[in-house]
Structures are given as structure tokens and as C-alpha cells.
Amino acid sequence: MEKLESIVRVSGKGQVVIPKEVRKKLGIRAGGKLAVIVKDDEIILRKIENLNLSEMSSRISAIVEKENIDVDKLIQEAVEWARKQK
């Protein structure tokens, strides 16, 4: 994968402009959404894909199967956690 690097300025409102070449390469358009992730001293911007419910369900199912995740156990843990929050 090709690596693109740029230096950008932060405005008084905390805004940055993502360089055109980066937006074009990743297909980021006006109104698109990015996830902002802070890891140690880094800020990571990750493009969020707009998935419909069926696509999202398929991806989650694939991950659950690949990682051998016990969904019933996760649900039980979530219920127990929620009860403790009351």
C-alpha cells in the first residue's frame, strides 16, 4: 500500500484540512464521516463506510464466526454489567 504523508495546520476551531490527494485516494467526500481515534500521542482518522443493515449484519457474522465468539456469553455479560450500573 502506498504511503501518503502531509503536514497540515490546525485552525483556531480545531479544524484540519485533509489534503485533496488523500481524500481522492480514500474516496472521502464532503459530508463523509471519519472515526477519530486517539492512541498514545497519535490521532488516527479512519474512514467510516456507510453500510446498510444487511451488510453490517453479514460483516459482524463473519467476524463472530472467524473469531469463534460466544455471542450468548457476550449478551449475558452485557446484561450482568447493565444490572450492576443501576
Secondary structure, 3 states (H helix, E strand, C coil): CCCCCCCCCCCCCCCCCCCHHHHHHHCCCCCCCEEEEEECCEEEEEECCCCCHHHHHHHHHHHHHHCCCCHHHHHHHHHHHHHHCC
